[in-house]
Amino acid sequence: MPKKETVKVALATSNPNLSAATRFGNLVFVAGQTGRHPTSGEVGKDIREQTRNVLERIKLILQAAGTSLDNVLTVTAYLTKREDLAAYNEEYGKYFPNDKPARTTVEVMLNSPELLVEITVTACIPD
């Protein structure tokens, strides 16, 4: 029987109250990541930059877990402004050009007003 493992990865401004991801068997559950740059921690200036920052953070987390964006199964995205959806979709499409994962996108209010997007994913580690 598999057991839950915490994925260890060094990211700027990580929340000390949660792990970046947990792994259970061949599944990786990535906690919500926001638009802060993975190494500097600076918040991106607009939805495009924040989306890139989020997906780069997720990419690093998945690498630490032994997988990649190619193996993402589901994406849940939280946007603070409905009018950002088109620009978000353009940036998102650069990271998932083919075989797109199942996705849900909703409009929400995030913890800090400067944050425009938060994304969580579930990925698999192929055999």
Buried (B, 14 or more C-beta within 10 A) or exposed (E): EEEEBEBEBEBEEBEEEEBBBBBEEBBBBBBBBBBBBBEEEEBBEEBBBBBBBBBBBBBBBBEBBBBEBEBBEEBBBBBBEEEBBEBBEEBBEEBBEEEEBEBEBEEEEBEEEBBBBBBBBBBEBEE
